[in-house]
Amino acid sequence: MAAMSFSPAYRPDPRFQGLGRDFADPVEAADFPQTILRFRNDRAAATVGLDGLSDADWLRHFGRFEPLPDNMPTPLAMRYHGHQFRVYNPDLGDGRGFLFAQLREAGTDRLLDLATKGSGQTPWSRSGDGRLTLKGGVREILAASQLEALGVPTSRAFSLVETGEALTRGDEPSPTRSAVLTRLSHSHIRFGTFQRLAYFDQRDLILQLVDHVVETYFPHLADAPDRAAALLETTVAASARLLSRWMAAGFVHGVLNTDNMVVTGESFDYGPWRFLPRNDPNFTAAYFDHSGLYSFGRQPEAVFWNLQQLAACLTLVGDQASLLAALNGFSEAYRLALRGAMLDRLGLRSRGADADVELVNAAFRALAEGGETLRWEPFFFDWFGGEASEARALAGPRARLYEIETFLTFRGRLAGFEPDRPERLADPVFQRPEPEELIIDEVEALWAPIAERDDWAPLYAKLDRIEAARTAYQLGRTSDEKAAF
């Protein structure tokens, strides 16, 4: 490996392995028949000093999973339990993925994980083959890219390598193509990581994990008299912020199980996700969610329920009154975060709590009134910047809709609000008649040419347009704000 492949920004810091064998199992990646590079995220790679890798070296590390220098010597399949659709499952764990490396992020010094999906069987695979379909990898790239563009804290799709195996799946035409995905995220320590330890009443290991999370991710809590309660309070706030961003983005995760939520508050592991085509609280993403447990409108309930399960685990090592107080802070934290998320989606500066709340309520009423006529994303696109965009909105394809009473009320509430970073409105993105959306029909349309004739051009073009939107939305943000991906 040529030394020049790694920039000075490459700073390995493999912390998780120090927790020991009670938390993960050493594993090996599958020996794939092929490794064909389909996607590499050089923007994300630059933040951890890996953008200088040649394609050949990239495939060695993210197709064959040769260890990165001075990093984890062997991948680790993490152990955890979890509630799946409110049913406790003690047979979980990384069944088709592993933690591959940990690195410091340039500029912020945050610890980031490189972890996989589809890298082969582990002790936790049960009857699964440990693989990922190529289509599943493409869908995760799209979901993560769009969410990042819309300001949602999310993992980033880092690499997608096609692996040359034919997979049989019950929910898509088979045999289908296979792939291995690598994602970059702030943490993979799940609520279910704590649940596993509580299940076995391993209080000493819960304390060890609490200390690890505080010292690794939240060092400002190191002197807290009750680290468990301080950790829960921080995770409640991070989860409320994540939820608020999902709701403002019209995003439905689909499988909000406790093993799919992490203590640092990022969205990750995108399976049957959907973006709302139109306002619909009952809209579900997973075809198997027959009761609507994880529908769009029930996501706040689902996140709070999951936080309750985390709190229950921490009662084994923390003060119950302090934990309850932290948990009870969720409602207010979510209310404040949602207000901020909606203002951010509308590109506006705050005018104070009362005016902000009135505007946000008017926006939700307008979305509801739009019904089948108004798509979710174009509403925010048309009115991004508030009154400064009124002429653009009223000259666009939804002009007639914006003249009905509910929208007139919303437009009245916009009065006095100033654009946040108004220079963004001059970006070419806002000169287009339509925004970048990602509803399911387009996802299927992007996959079709890949499946039919191995044509990746439409996907890459879509990713370029999403990146243009992300750049436009983030224009003028500080480095700290940009780090909250």
N, C-alpha and C positions, 0 to 999 in steps of 0.2 A: 504494500500500500504506500503510494507516494505521499510524503508528508504534506505536500502542497494541496492535497485533496481536502484537508481540514483547515478552516479559517481560524483565526484567533478567537472567534465567537464560539467555537466548540469547547464547551466546558462540561465534561462528564461529572456526574455526582450521583452515583447509584445508592440511594438511601434505603429503599424498601427492603433490599436483601438483608439488611441488618436486623430486621425483625425476626428472622430465623424460620425454621421449618414448620412452625405452628401456623404460619400465615400463607404459605405457598409451597408448591412442589416444582423442583427442577424438571424441565421437559426439553424435548428437541423438536424442531420444526420438521414437518413432513418433507420428504425428498420428492419434490414435484418433477413430473416429466419435462416440463418446460418452464421458463421464466421469461415472459414477454412484457416489457414495460408499457403500461397503458396510460399511466398518470403519475406525475411527480410534482409536488407542490413546492416549487423553488422559493416562493415568498415565505412560506412557513419554514422551509429548510434553512433559509438565511438567518432566521432568528435563533437557530441552535447550531450554526456553523457547519451545516452539511450541504449547502447549496453548491459547493465546489466539486462534489463527487461526480465523476464521469458516470455515464449510464451503466457501464460495465460494473463499476464499484457499487453503484446504487443497487443493482440486482444482486450483488454478492451479499449486501447487508439487508435488503428488504425483499429479496426473493429466496435466497438461501439462508439468510439470517446468521451470517458470520458475525460474531460479536464486534461491536464498535470498540475502538481503542480505549482502554482504561475505563470501560463501562462494565455492565453485567456480564460475567463470563458464561452464563447460561440463562436462557429464558426461564421465567417463573410463571406457572399457572396459579393464579391467585385463588384462595379459598374464601368462600362466602356462602351464606344461605339467602333466603328471601321469601317474601310473600308474592305469589304470582296470582293476580286477580283475587287477592285477599285470602288465598290458601297458602299456608306455610309449606315451604319446600326445603327440606334439609339435605337434598341431593344435588345442590347446585355447585358452582365453581366455574372457573374458566374452562369450558368444554371444547372450544374451538379457537382459542386465542391465548395469548400470554403477554406479560410485561417483558419488553425487550431491552429497553434502555431508559435511563433518566439523565436529563441534561438541564443546565441552567439557560434561561432565556436572556438573550442580549438586551440590554437596556432596562429590564425590570428585575433581573436576578431571580425570577420565579423558577421553581423546579417544575419541569415538564416531563411527562411520560411519553414514550413511544410504545404503543401496544398494538396487538394484532387482532385480526378477525379472519378466520379461515386458514390458520397456519398448521392445522393438523390435530390429531387426537391427543388428549391429556387424560390423567386419572379421573377427570370430571366429565368426560364425554358421554358417559352412559352408553346408549345405543347409537349415538350420533357419529357421523363420519368425520367431524372436525373441519369440514370444508365450508366454503362460501361460494355462492354462485356469482358469476361475473355481473349479472344484472343487479344482484344485491349490493355489490361494491359500487357500481355506477350510481345506484339510488342514494347510497350514503354520501358519495362525493357531492351530488346535487343538493341533498338536504343540508349538509354542513356548510356548503358554500353560500346557499341562499340565506341561511340563518345568520351566518357571520355578517353578510351584507346588510341585514336588517337589524344588526346590533344585539343579537341574542348571544349570551355566553355559551360557547359550544366547543366541542372538540373540532379539530380540523382534519380532513382527509389528507394524509401525508403522501401516501403511495398506493397505487393499485397495480398489481402484477398478475397477468393471466398465467394460469399454471398448467393448462393442457390436459385436464381431466374431464371426463364426462360424468356429470352428477345427475342423480335421479331425485326429483322433488315433486311433492304432491300438489304444490300451489303454482306451478308454472310448467310450460311444456318441457318434457324431458326426453332424452338426456339434454342437459344444458351445460354451458361452459363454466369453468371454475376460475377462482381468483383468490389472492390473498391481499387483504387491505391492511395498511398500517395507519394508525391515527395518532395525532399529537394532541395531548390534553393535559390539563393542570393536575389531575389526579384520577386514579381509578379505585380509590378507597370508598366503597359503597356503604350505604346504610346496612346492607346485608352482610358486610364484613363484620360489623359489630353484632349483628343478629346471630351469626354462627357462634361467636364466643359466648354470648349470653345463653344460647341454647345448651351449651355444655357447662354453663356456670363457671366459666374460666375468668374470674374477676381479675386475677393478676394480669392476664393477657389483655383484658379490656383496658386496664390502666396503662399497660405498655403501649397499646394502640392509641389511646388518647394522648399520651405524651409524644408519641411519634407524629401524630397529626398536628398537634400544637407547635412542636418544635420545627417541623418541616414546612408547614403551610401557614400557620398563624402564630409566628413568634411573639407578636405583641400580646398574646395571651399567657405568656410563660409565667408571669408573676400573679396570675389570677388565683384567688384563694380556693376556688373550686374549678379546676380545669374542665371537668366534664360539663358543668353548667355553662361555662364560658364558651366551650366548643359548640354546644347545642345552640346557644344564642346566636353565634356566628353563622352556623349552618342554617338556622331558621331564616336569618336575613338574606343569606346567599340564595336559598331556595325560593324565597318570596320574590327576589329580583329576577331569578330565572323564569319563574312562573309568569310574572308580569310581562316579561319580554315575549314569551310564547303567546300570551293572550293578545298583546298588541300586534304581533306578527300574524295572528290568525293561524297559528301552528297547532297541530294535534299530534302529540308524540305517539300515541297509540298503545303503548305498553308501559304504563307508569308503575311498574313493580318496584319493590324496595331494592332489588339488585340492579335497577337501572337509574338509581339516583346516587350521586356522590356527595361527600361532605363539603366539597369546595364549590358546589353549585354550578356545574356545567352540564349542558345537555350532551348526551352521547349515545352511541349504539342505536342507530336509526334502522328500525325494521319496517313495520307497516305505518309509517308516518304519512301525514297529509297536510297540505295547506288548505284552508277554507276556500272553496270557490266563492261562496257567499256567506253572509252572516247566518249561522245556524248552531245554536247551543247544543243540539242533539247530534251533531255530525261526529261520526266515529271514523277512526283510521283503520282499525283491524277488523277484517271480515269475521273474525271469531269472537268479537266483543258484542255478543248478542244482547246483553243487558244495558249497553251503553255506559259501563262503569267508567271508562276512560274517554268519554265523549268530550268535545271541546268545552262545553259549559261546566263539566264536572271535574275539570283538571285542578281547580283550587282545592276541592274536597279531597282529591286523590293525593295531592302533595302534602296537605296537612295530615292526612291519615298516615302517610309514610313517615312524616316527622314524629308522629306519636309513637310509632314502632321504634324509631331510633331513641327517643326519650326513654322508653321502657327499658331498653338495654342499658342506658346510662344510669338508671336508678340503682343498678348494682354497685356503682362506684361513686355516685354523686349525691348531693343533697336533693331530696325529692321536691322540697318547696322551691328551691332555686331552679330546678329543671322545669317545674310546672310554670314558673314565671317566664322562663325563656320560651317555652312552648306557646304560652298565651300571648306572646308578642307577635305571633305570626299574622294575625288579622290586620293589625295596624301596619306592620311592615309591608304586607302585600298591598294594602290600600295606598300607601305612600309610593311604593314602587310602581304600581300600575299608573298612577297619575304621572309620574316621571316618564314612564315608558311611552305613554300616549303622547305626551308633549314632544318627546324625542321623535316619534313616528311622524308627527305633524311638523317637525322642524321649527318649534316655537320656544321662546323664552318664557319662563314662569312669570305670571303677574300676581302671584300670591295664592294661598290655598283656596280661598273662596272662588275666585275667578277661574282658577285651574280646574276645580271640581265641576263647576258649571259647564265649562267647555268640554271636558271629558264625558260628562253625562250626555251632553247634546250630541257628541260624536257617536256614542253608542246607540242613542235613539235614532240618529240618522241612518246608521248601518242597519238597524233593525227595520226601519221604514223602507229602506231600499229593496229589501226582500230578494226576490228572484232576479230583479233588474240590475242591482248594483253588486259588482264583484268586490271582494274585500280589499285587495291590494290597490286597485285603481283609485279607490276613495282617498287613501293616504297619499298617493302619488299626485292626484289632482290638487289637493289642498296643502301640499307640503310648502311651508312658508306662510301659510295663513292668507291674510288679505293681499299679500304681495303676489300671490298666485291666482287671485280671483279671475283676472282676465283670461289667464291660461285655462283655468277650469271651465269657465263659461264659454270658451271657444272650442272646447273639446267634445268628444263623443257622448259625454254624459250631461251636457249643458241643460237639457230639458228637465232631467231628473232633479237638478239642483235648484229648480224654481218652485218645487212643491214646499208646502208649509214647514215640514220638519227640517228641511235643509235650509230654509230661510232663517229658522231659529238658530241652527248651527252656525250659519254665516254671521248672524248677529252676535253670537258669542265670540266670534273671532276678532271682533272689533277691539282694538287696543293691544292685541298681541303682536309682538315683533318677531321677525324671523331670527332664529338662532343661527349664527354664522351665515348671514344672507348671501355671501359670495357663492355659496353652493348653488343658488338658483340660476347662476350663469353657466353651470356645467352643461355640456351637451346632453347628458342624460335627461335633464328636465326640459329639453327642447323637443323631446319625442312625444307622440300622442299617447303612448301606452307605456306602462312600467314593465319591469321584468317580473313576471309571475312564475309560479312553479306548481300549477295544479296537475293532477295525476294524468290527465290526457296528454299533456305535453311531455311528461316523463316517459310515457309509453311510446310517444312519437319519436323521442330521442333514442330510445332503445331499439326500435324497429330496424333502422339501417345498420346498426351494429350486428344484430342477430341475423339479418338477411344477407348482408354483403360485406360485413366487417368494415363499415364506413363510420369512422369516428368523428368526421368533420363536424356534423351538426352538434354533437355533444361539446366538442372543444369550443365551437362558436358560442354556444349557450354559456359556457363557463366564462368566456371572455366578456360577455355582456353582463353577467352577474358581477364579475370583478369590476367592470366599469361603474356599475351601480354602487358597489361597496366603496369604491374610491370617492365617488360623488358624495355619498352620505357621510363619510369620515373626514372630508375636507375640513381642515382647520382644527381637528381634534388634537389634544395633547397626546404625548406618547403614553401616559398613564391610562387615558381613556381608550386608546387604541388597543392596549394590552388586555382589556376585558373582553376577550373574544368568547 
